[in-house]
Amino acid sequence: MKKLLDLISDEMMQAFEQAGYDRALGKVTLSNRPDLCEYQCNGAMAGAKQYKKAPIMIAKDVAAKLADSTVFAKAEAVAPGFLNLTLEREFVGDYLKKMRADAKFGVEESKNPAKIVIDYGGPNIAKALHVGHLRSAIIGESVKRIARYMGHTVVGDIHMGDWGQPMGLVMNELRLRKPELVYFDENYHGEYPTEPPLTISELEEIYPFASKRSKEDEAYKADAMACTYKLQSGVPGYRALWKHIIAVSVTDLKKIYEKLNVTFDLWNGESAVHDMIPGMVEAMKEGGYAHLSEGALVVDVKEETDTKEIPPCIMLKSDGAALYNTTDLATIKMRMETEQPDRILYVVDKRQELYFEQIFRCARKTKLVQEDTELKFLGFGTMNGADGKPFKTREGGVMRLENLIREINDEMFRKIKESRETSDEEAAATAQVVGLAALKYGDLSNQASKDYIFDIDRFTSSEGDTGPYILYTIVRIKSILAKYAENGGDVQAVSADIKAPVNDSEKQLMMALAKYNASVEAACDEYAPHKICAYIYDLANAFNHFYHETKILAEEDTSKKAGWIALLTLTRDVLETAIDLLGFSAPERM
Ligand code: ARG
């Protein structure tokens, strides 16, 4: 469907043309003075010079052409030459009726559907998930949903860190603690056990322990690196043990991502491309892109126009070891071969921006991607505590994701119990749904690249620009619809019955609703879920205003009442679709 603002502009352009002026002057914008009008057009001011006429004269000419407009109830020329616009109620009602009848409420799918790989999540095996990984998961999931909704084909890939130094640290520590395990016996040639030799809690205890010790003990660190080497060079026991560690970790990761309502199509790790590295590096040498520098194999990626120093991409260290960026480049190669994407999007901490600049340049220079393949970095800011510093536990440690989720849910539970009589069981179930909304909305409502303050109290509040406020609004609508049905009304039967608005708050609600297509399309084009948050916050406010001004269920005129019920179903459906794009849902009651 054409956007409301475009329809309005069309009408205005036509009026400019009919009055003998340039069409292009008829661009309409939202009003700067909502107390005076709904929309405005400043074209007369812009045209004054060209037509050597006072702007007010032009504005008056144009306004005269709009006297019988079916779009504008009022088009007033005001000094010094503005056109103040108020929409015709019928026009707004018609638009909403069409929106109701459209499967995607007026959103048109992209005319150039693309194949997109999104790299998000990025957890590291053996290390506990922390809040740093939270943003990648939340933002990546939403961007994926929005792009799919717009008709793109999207593949979500978790890109686990499962191949580097942490793996060696864990294996080495396990070797010291349980030397009897067959994995470490290099003369062993039998089958390896199917049961993992450690649990997730052991794994989570071992890594920080080993990581700390490796920083204090050189010999210990060397042993761990030797283990990493054995794993990477394919020693069978180490590979078998590694598979167990991955399996134990992935089982745990899946549980956490499920709680977050985050899913991936591919569970590939850095290890998935290990075998592609030698061939890729060889081709880089043959192509004359890579050269030796102080023993390491590097690809230069600086460009003449650089204003800051962009260091070369190190492909292999002097000992022949591959690095984080080597796997990232090999992953690009693999994705190009298996998925043939038009675009690869990375949802990663913005502190890795320079790193990705290097990767992208290297991938282009060495022709891993096609000329028109788009490589895009979507960097996000830090989640901070109330002190403005990166979020920590009360004890000052790194906050684990599960604990953070638990804290939010506990606070939500407390608030629910405080506000109404309900069983612990029901309150806990509701707290989970609302807690997730609080967490995700708290994150997504900020522009991704900005840092934000994690504030449990604010995020879980049912008032203000929060997830719970949006859910309360949805639940409120559902409860009105349920009462309508209880009193014998047929919600389904009247749901298409949207009419022209009868009062101002209803018209405002309709105009808020009508911005859906523009908001979703902008959110997709700019990878900006916060635009959907801003839209639903506005919409929820407009609905609540309407609700407070209007006695919906007590209305005696049944046709009027049916129109309102129809409008409510549309508001509910749009809100529920929008929160699904953000990656959370609403409970039946709160
Ligand atoms: N595992 C990395 C980390 O924890 C994030 C991975 C980001 N994605 C990528 N393709 N490098 O920092």
Residues whose N, C-alpha, C, O or C-beta is under 5 A from the ligand:
A	BS01	LIG	D119 G122 P123 N124 H159 G161 V348
